[in-house]
Amino acid sequence: MPARGRDPGGWWPEGDDGDRSTEGRGEDEEAAKTGPPRGLETPGTRRSTSRYSIFVGIAFVALILVAVANLLDDGDSGILGIEDDDEGLPLAEFAVPSLVGSVEADANVAQDDCESQRNPCPSDQARTPACEIDLGAANAIRVCDLFDRPLAISFWFTRGGDCLPSQDSFDEVASRYEGRVNFLSVNARDDRDDVEAIVNERGWELPVGLDADGAVANLYRVGGCPTFVLAYPGGILYRAEIGDRTATEIDGLVAELLAASRARASTSR
């Protein structure tokens, strides 16, 4: 409960009201005219805007704008398929469990054999690069094994959109180019049983890899469903596309990839 005689809307330091001198009361009365000398002002009292607060606010907004500009200018932070800056660069290596296998594991996206930059690599930081994993009974898919021909990869997922019709088209086109172009479908973050049910229901025959934790999708900066990645033999990016495509459109993209791969091979001889 607020003390009597004090403004109930603000905090005031405790003191002995009965022993205050006349001089002290005069000071209090003068302070009351100019506002509380200490503590919080009474709610509802209008305050003038602080120049310092305005300056801090402007500086904060400027800092945010600079950060956003730097983010947009960073070629490694954008979404694959939006710009052409990545064309001609090597594809990142990865290995994913195959849907037809029984292994429950996350993808391997290690690009080298050590978690640190130390040389020699400490024994507790050694790792197996994605394209050097022992396939054995793992029934995994190593993307490097598909670099012997032109390669088409489709990243897809079911959460937040429906791009299954495009995957139907992708599977259809894959059957037309069998033996000439390698195809790989990669599902990101969906439940394995759900993916298996979708593949069986729709009758897809192309290889399907499982990116359970989304590590490969993050590595490839996948931001839309589907995202198509087309690469020359050797795993060099030809182009990337985002969004639904018909079988005719996908066929056209793959035909362009095949023609560009032949032209590239002839000029490199």
WOJOCOR-V773990 format. One record per pair of residues at least 24 apart in sequence whose C-alpha atoms are under 6 Angstrom apart, sorted by the first residue. I is the first residue (numbers start at 1). J is the second residue. D is the distance in whole Angstrom. If there is no record, write none. Layout:
# WOJOCOR-V773990
I	J	D
I	J	D
This chain:
# WOJOCOR-V773990
9	42	5
9	43	6
10	40	5
10	41	6
10	42	5
11	39	5
11	40	6
12	39	6
79	221	5
79	223	6
80	221	5
80	222	6
81	240	5
81	241	5
81	242	6
87	237	5
87	238	6
87	239	6
88	236	6
88	237	5
89	236	6
89	237	6
90	235	6
90	236	4
91	235	5
91	236	6
94	130	5
94	143	6
95	130	5
95	141	5
95	142	4
96	140	6
96	141	5
96	209	6
96	210	6
97	140	4
97	209	6
97	210	6
98	139	6
98	140	5
98	141	6
98	209	5
99	208	6
99	209	6
101	139	5
106	212	6
107	211	6
147	233	5
147	234	5
147	235	5
148	233	5
149	181	6
149	233	5
150	181	5
150	231	6
150	232	5
150	233	5
151	181	6
151	182	5
151	183	6
151	230	6
151	231	5
152	183	5
152	229	6
152	230	5
153	183	6
153	184	5
153	185	6
153	228	6
153	229	5
154	185	5
154	227	6
154	228	5
155	186	5
155	187	6
155	226	6
155	227	5
156	187	5
156	225	5
156	226	5
157	187	6
157	188	5
163	225	6
166	244	6
166	245	6
169	247	4
171	204	6
173	251	6
186	210	6
187	211	6
188	212	6
188	214	5
189	213	5
189	214	5
232	261	6
